[in-house]
Amino acid sequence: EDKVVQSPLSLVVHEGDTVTLNCSYEVTNFRSLLWYKQEKKAPTFLFMLTSSGIEKKSGRLSSILDKKELFSILNITATQTGDSAIYLCAVECNFGNEKLTFGTGTRLTIIP
Amino acid sequence: EAQVTQNPRYLITVTGKKLTVTCSQNMNHEYMSWYRQDPGLGLRQIYYSMNVEVTDKGDVPEGYKVSRKEKRNFPLILESPSPNQTSLYFCASSFLDGYEQYFGPGTRLTVT
């Protein structure tokens, strides 16, 4: 059974702090790992990672994948209150038909 | 074990033949939602339900129907499927809107 586990489940930090969110996975036929941010009703896409060791960056957010140790991290530097959200990790597999398994997310709360 | 189940997992059908994808959760969650995942478009919300007999349209409701007669079940109905509804569908549930969502395993639908 494919599994995606995110940690911590919940995190509360002060504005300006740096946070690291973790996503580990056990899947068959790994294809890619995706990060989403969910503030309202539907998650919005952040990153797709397919190769180990290559950092993807978007503003204050960055993410990296380790395919040997089967995990990814999402870093947010200089956090702002607008970063408060649930961050979802999902892993895409390829059995001929694509399969996507989600973690349950990390709830991040930024205190002003 | 807390989970969201979907059936079927894979379905190939022809244009116009009515189909239903079932979704069931065992966590007594109030909020349930259907998404479709398409390459390059991310997750898009189809319909959601805040409680029994309360449903509302998401971002892409055209061509779909839902019902919420019982708390645990939230079926997605395609009255007359068309090829542009070929996609990967996810059901999700959470305690309330805005809380961590539990995703089902996904249903890969192909309409020819």
Chai-1 contact restraints between the chains, C-beta under 6 A:
chainA,res_idxA,chainB,res_idxB,connection_type,confidence,min_distance_angstrom,max_distance_angstrom,comment,restraint_id
A,K41,B,Q45,contact,1.0,0.0,6.0,A-B,restraint_1
A,A42,B,L43,contact,1.0,0.0,6.0,A-B,restraint_2
A,A42,B,Q45,contact,1.0,0.0,6.0,A-B,restraint_3
A,P43,B,L43,contact,1.0,0.0,6.0,A-B,restraint_4
A,F45,B,G42,contact,1.0,0.0,6.0,A-B,restraint_5
A,I86,B,E100,contact,1.0,0.0,6.0,A-B,restraint_6
A,N97,B,R108,contact,1.0,0.0,6.0,A-B,restraint_7
A,L100,B,G106,contact,1.0,0.0,6.0,A-B,restraint_8
A,F102,B,F103,contact,1.0,0.0,6.0,A-B,restraint_9
A,T104,B,E100,contact,1.0,0.0,6.0,A-B,restraint_10
A,T104,B,Y102,contact,1.0,0.0,6.0,A-B,restraint_11
A,G105,B,E100,contact,1.0,0.0,6.0,A-B,restraint_12
